[in-house]
Amino acid sequence: MTDLAIRANLPALLDRLRGTQLATWAATLPELLADKLARGHGDLTRWQAAVDALPPLRVEQRELAECFALAGPCSSEQRAALEQALKGLIPWRKGPFELFGVHVDTEWHSDWKWARVAPHLDLAGKRVLDVGCGNGYYQWRMLGAGADCVIGVDPNWLFFCQFLAMQNYLPELPAWHLPLALEELPEKLEGFDTVFSMGVLYHRRSPIDHLLALKDCLIKGGELVLETLVVDGDVNTVLVPEDRYAQMRNVWFLPSVAALELWLRRAGFVDVRCVDVSVTSIEEQRSTEWMKFQSLPEFLDPQDPGRTVEGLPAPMRAVLVARKP
């Protein structure tokens, strides 16, 4: 088994899925990840070195339900080494994380989004898939909400290494990050009780195909949690940016909530409901010491913060929940 497979804790995942409808797929993962590692990434060695530089620390207190926080004995020298290692994995997008006195102040206050989503979920005992999981912040929060196990997929190698940094201190928890895209999962996987897609749909050229692929991952009766950018309007309102949206090139479709509900029904979901709509604030998404690039404040029109620099409606996000019949 490759070093990557060991880092991803694949043996434990294979053992966890043995005897389930996901066992056949799981058995293909070591070879699939070995192939991906052979293609690699120019910075992967540097990022892996940052993970290897994490000091050995014992977690005596762990909080995942209300936030992500780990505590235990940590000398000033160890804390300095921990901070230096984690800063080797900059930029940090999703978070924040609290580790032994080090506050990783990420670009996004993902805890605010989770606080809007979590009251509408029942993850107790559920097998969960997080599509486009980023560095895995929400995966840990899903475990804190009672999930039985959580698998995240995201092809970004930096995010994979950031997840490994957290897993380094929580090796016994049933969370796995796979550096894969949704398109690399088998069709008709049908093995998850709950599937999350947060901040992904608007990056897809074919949003209906994305919804169908998500449905394929669910068991019958399983639940989809979908979070995406939306605009005001009726069932026929969909914004397609001419070029960039909030300086992002890869934004394709921003529907109204009513249009998005229709898309979900056309994709075969039932019990579709919108549980939250929120305008993204410059306090929720901004540059920090841990993500020094431009962020939302620079993407909005300085004369009219209700518009992007392109003159389009400022970011507004909705959370919808739907069921596979």
N, C-alpha and C positions, 0 to 999 in steps of 0.2 A: 504494500500500500504506500502511496506517495506521501512525501512530507506534507503536501497540501491537504491530502485526505486526513492525515493525523491532526493537522492544525484545525481542520474543520470538525474534528471529533466525529468523523464518519462511522467508526466502529460502534460508537454508542447509538448513533442514529439507526444504523442497520439493525442493531439489537432491538431498539425501541419499536421499529416498524415490522419486525418479524411476525408473521402470522396475520398481518393486516392486508387490506387491499392495496397498500402502497409498497409492499415488500418487493415485488418484481421491479418496480421503478428504482427503489433504493439500491438494489443490487447492481444497477448500472452506474451509480454515481461515482465510485472510485475511478473507473476508466474514463468517464466523462470529464471529471475534474483533472485527471492526469493530462488529458488532451488539452484542456484549457490552460493548464500551467505551462505546457510545452510552448504554447503561443505567448503566454506571459504578458508582462507589462514592464516598461522601462524603469519604473520606480518601485516595482514590487519588492526587490531585494532591500531597498532602503526602508520601506514601510515594515517589512518583516523584521528588520534589524531593530526598529523602534519597539515593536512588540516584544522582541527578545530582551530588550533593555529594561523592561518593567521589573521593578524590584519585587522579590518574594514577600508578600504581605498576607497576614491571616485576617480573614473577614470575621469579626465577632458580632457585628450588627449589620443587618441588611434590610433595606426598605425599597420595595418595588411597587407597592400599592398606591402610596401617596406621592412618590417621586422616585428617582433613582439615586440611592445613597448607600455607600458602603463605608463602614468604619471599623477600626481595629488598631492595634499597636502600630505606630509609624513614627520613626525618628525624623528629625529635621533633615538629615542627610537622605533618608529614604524618600521623604516627601519631595525633596528637590530632584532626586533621580526620577521619581514618578512623573512629576510635572514636565521634566525635560523629555522623557520618553513619549508622553502623550502629545507634546508639542511637535514631535517628529511626525505626527499624523495629521497636522493642520493641512487643509481647513476642515473644521468640525461644523457640520450643517445642522444635524438634529440633536436635541438634548433638552435641557442640560444634564450633566452628570456630576455627582459629588463622590469623590474617591479619596478617602483617608485625609480629608482636609484640603484637597485640590478641587477647585470649582472649575469645571470645563464649561465656560459660558459660550454656548453654541450660537450660530446665527439665528436659528429658530427657537422660540419658546415652544417647543413641541409639547411640553407639559400643559400648556394652555389648550392646545388642540385636543389633547387626550382628555382633558377635563370636560370638554364639550361632547366628546364621543362616548366616553365610558358609561355615563348614566343610562344609555340606551342599549347596552349590551348585556348578555349573559354568557360569559365565557367559561363558566365553571365546568371543568372536566372535558373541555372541547379540544379537539385537534385543529390547530389553526395554521393557515398559510398567509403570510404577509408578502404581497407582491410589490416589488419596488421598495424593499424594506429599508433602504439606506444603510445606516450604520447599526441598525437593530434596536434603536431606542424604544420603539413601540413594542417590539417583541418582549423586552423585559417587563414593560408595563402590562402586557397581556398576561404574562405569568403572574404578575402581582394581582391581576383581576381574576385569577383562578384557572387559567387555561391549563390543560393537561400537558400539552407540548406545543411548541411554536416553531415552524420552519419559515425562514425568510429567504426570498430570492431577489438578488440584485447583482447585475454584472459588473458593478464598479469595484475595482480591486482595493481602492483606498477605503471604501466603506466596509469591505470584508475585513481588512486589517483593523479598523476601528472596533468592529464587533469582537474580533479576537482579543483585543486589549481588555474589553470588559469580561469576556468569557474566561480570560486568564485567571480572574478572581472568583468566578462563579462556574467552575467546570462541571459541577454536579447537576446544574439546572438543565431541564429539557428544552433548550433553545439551540437552534442551528441556523447558520447563515450559509447559503450556497451561492457562489458567484455565477449565477445563471440568470438568463432572461426568461420571462414567462413563456416565450416562444420555444424555449428548449425543454419545456415539460411535455410529457406525452399527452396526446389527445385523450379525452374521456378518462382522465385520471380518477375523478370521482372518489376522493379519499379524505376530504376535509369537511369538518362540521361548519367552520367559519372561514371565509376568505376576505382579506382586507386588500383594498386598492386605494391608497391614499396619495394624492398628488401625482397620479400616473396618467389618467384618462386624457388629459389635454395635450399630452406628449404623443398621443397615438394618431397616426394618419387615418386609421379606420376604427373609430370608437365602438361601433357595434361589434366588430370582430373581437375587440378587447373584452367586451362584456360577455360574449359567447365563450371566450377562452376561460374567463373567470368562472362562468357557470359550469364548464367542463370539470373544474377542479373540485366542485362541491358534491357531497353526497346528496341524495334525494332528501329534501326538507332542509338542506343546509342554508346558511345565511351569508349574504354578501354585505359588506360594509364598504361603501364607496364614498370617497371624499375627492372633490375636484373643484376647479374654478368654474364659476357660473356668472351669468349676467341677468339683469332684470329683463322681464319680457313674458310673452305668452308662449303657448305650446309650439308656435312656429318660429320662435326667436333663437337663432344660433349665430354667434359672432365668429367669423373666420378672419383672423388678422391678415392684413396684406403682406406683412413681413414679420417684424418682431412684435412681441407683446411683453411689456415691462422688461425690455432688453433681452428677452429669451427668443431665440430663433425657432425653437422646436415646439411651438404652441400652435395647435391646429384648430380645435373646436372648443368654443366656450358656449354651452347651451344655457337656456333658462332652466330653472328647476322643473317647470312643467314639461319642457322638451326632454330633459334628462329622465324624468319619470316615464315618459312615453318610450324613450329608447330602451329602458329597462324592461318595460312590458313587451315591446316588440322582440326583445332578446329572450323572452320566455320566463321572466321573473314574475312572481306574484307578491302580494302584500307589500307593495312598494310604498315607502313613506319617507318623507324628508324630515329629519330630526333636528337639523341645525343649519342656519345660514349666518355667516359672520363676515364682516369686512375685515381684511387683514390690516392690522395697525403697524406703524413703524416701531412700536415697542415690541411687537411679536416677532418681527423679522428685521434684523439690522446687523451691521458690521460689529465685530467684537475683537478682542485680543486673540481669540481662537479662530476667527474667520475675518481676515482683514480686507477682503475684496469688497467691491461695491455691493450694496444690498437694497432693500426696498426703498429707503429714503431717497436714494439716487435714481430710482426707477420711476418715481412719480413726478408729475409736473410741479415745479416749485411754486408756480402761480395758482395752481388748482390741484390740491392733493387728491381730489376725487377722480382725477384722470392720470393715466400713465404718461410718460414722456412722449409716447406716440399719439397721444390724444384719445386713447381708448379708456373705457371704464376701469377704474382702479380695481385691484384684485379683491374678489369676494368669493368665498368658498362655502360650499354646501356639503352636508353629510347626508347620504341616503342609505337606507337599509332595505333589503329586499330578500325574498326567499325563493329557492329553487323548488318547484313543485315535485 
